[in-house]
Amino acid sequence: MSQKDKAFHRFYKHFPKVIGNNIRDYVTNHVLKGSRYIFIRRVKGIQFGYCTHCNERFMTSSPLKHNEMTDCPKCGSRCEVKNHGTSRKYMVDNAFVVYYEKSRVNPDAIIARAFRVFRDYRGDYTRVETEYNTTALYLFEPGNAEMYEHYWWHKEDRYVKCASVHSLELKSQYANNQCSEESIKKAIEGTPYQYSTWDQHDQPQWDYVKFFALYSKYPTVEYLTKLGFKYFVGAKLFDHKTFNCINWTGKNINSILRLNKSEIKEVLQYGTQVNPIQLRLYQLSRKDSNRPSLAQIIEAFKGTGDVMSEMKYIMKYTNVGKVINYMKKQINRPEKRKYRTYKDILTAWRDYLIECNTLEFDLFNERIIFPSNLFASHQKTMKMVTHKQNEETDRKIKNRQKQLSRYVFEDADLIIRPARSTFELINEGKELSICVGTYADRYAKGDTIILLVRKKQEPDKPFYTIEVRNDEIRQVQGLKHCSPTSEVREFIEKFKKTKLAKSNEKVGIAV
Ligand SMILES: [Zn+2]
């Protein structure tokens, strides 16, 4: 037996090998309750009915009509009437069911089985049985949660372990996905899952498998929910950010919330008003001498949304209290051109600090970290960075010139040559209203070649721009993307023949 088979074998032991009456009752009397029909047909003028629930045949007391609802006189079920002769081409009722039970081997564990269940009326309607296809098995035990999905491959069935525990469901407008909450209550009784708060999270989960998986891993969930921190459990369940606020493996409330007693008291006072960013910043400011109160943090980061990545960068150079002070100062600047929200300030400030880094400014200097007018300083550093980047790009473009000189070509009136600088590319783009300026980086890196066609009489005036890649002309652009005149086209043809065709030959030989 392979390791995988052994693991499955161990896992599979937890599950009953049959579909018990508890499940059958639930499916028949709840999930597929609507799948009960009385088929009517006339024999020698007398109408007979056949109930698909109790499988009884009877004479109708008063005539029944196709598609009406009626009670079966034999079993009392509410049934839909169908003509014997009606087309049953699509008559299949189905649903997806998740049902919980206790493990057969571990008294602390619970299991769940997911089934696709259906009743198929397309054949002989007197022989319809509810069918069960197992689609997944779930095991939840303290410290461990596992899920296996069931597949049919070439009529052979197989269970495959899933990387993580997740929900399966039928997806359509009419999909009928159901989980027996009664089954959960029975399954968890007397197990560590009994007080897990599984039914207290109103997030969009219908089968609770993710909850029980989370709880198996982190019983902390119960603590947090009971203390009113449902939000964090929900965030963890549905992959929203929690910014590392919660120490999920913490053994007591102090280590779970990374706070001491009096701090926790403060947090509990604000209850659900505290969002993960605010809580995280409160935690991160613990050791600061200028630590703001929780109220101040809540106030400052009320409407900022997710600014954690900005804050992380900024806090390399300062702390939460100073950030709050600085944001207040910037928002109250007298100038017209300033930032209007704390979020805008944080974004601009982070960008400004990144630029300062690029420019190798002294970021130990408070005057640099906290410029008195952030807007103006950021505008300045942006320009300086652009300039610096252009210088580097220019250096690379210059280094390519010698290699690119083989593309220089001229005839009586026109000349073609490689672009010489970022400025030239930007200017070319501006004058011709094309986007060649954005090609500077790629051109500098050698990913592409930008050639300029100029009239010999006006060698400095942009005329046409050509992009060459792999010795092939990719595009020819004139003023506002106009196509080349016949004169230019002829010239380009000549250039191609002399310069590109030759290079192609060379490549051919080299290979
Ligand atoms: Zn009946």
Boltz pocket constraint, residues with backbone or C-beta under 6 A from the ligand:
constraints:
  - pocket:
      binder: B
      contacts: [[A, 51], [A, 52], [A, 53], [A, 54], [A, 55], [A, 56], [A, 72], [A, 73], [A, 74], [A, 75], [A, 76], [A, 77]]
      max_distance: 6.0
